[in-house]
Amino acid sequence: MLRCLDLVIASLGLVFGLPVLVLLYLLGLFDTGSPLFFQTRVGQFQRPFKLVKFRTMRLSAVSVATHLADPNAVTKLGAVLRKTKLDELPQLWNVLLGDMSLVGPRPCLVNQTELIAERAARKIFDIRPGITGLAQIQGIDMSTPVLLAETDAKLLANLTVSTYLKYIVATIVGAGAGDRIRSK
């Protein structure tokens, strides 16, 4: 049932969001010259996949977890995209491809070994990672691997159609801080 909702909502999001996606893509061309950002993440059953987002940092920025990123690497457009979470819109494509769900644990980087171990111990990799979830709306990021894995486990234990829709609505109305960059 949740996969059907993923497909319907992601398809509608891409169709009705197309004008916004095109506008952000064009703004990204002027901002960095390369509006899309691709990064290998850990997916269901620990299989790697290519996550796609709108680029929010300069091209020269080092590819690290957001909480470790250089705050000076974020562009002005990127700061707006992160604050509004619009940088996440291209991930609707990942949902259609089956790499992700709309709701689930946020996919981590392949080098985040502590988080991977914590999630593996709690069987978090048994489901698809998500664009949003309990940790995201509570503002918990990847800088606290144990807390994040525990929160992901709570999400999995209580994931129903009702909570799935609740997390989506909470994200749309602005719950959570988005990807936080450490202070300057």
ABEGO torsion letter per residue (X at the ends): XAAAAAAAAAAAAAAAAAAAAAAAAAAAAAAAGBABBBBBBBBBGGBBBBBBBBBABBAABBBBBAAABBAAABBAAAAAAAAAGAAAAAAAAAAAAGABBABEBBBBBAABAAAAAAAAAAGAAABBBBABEAAAAAGBBAABAAAAAAAAAAAAAABBAAAAAAAAAAAAAGBEAEBBBBBX
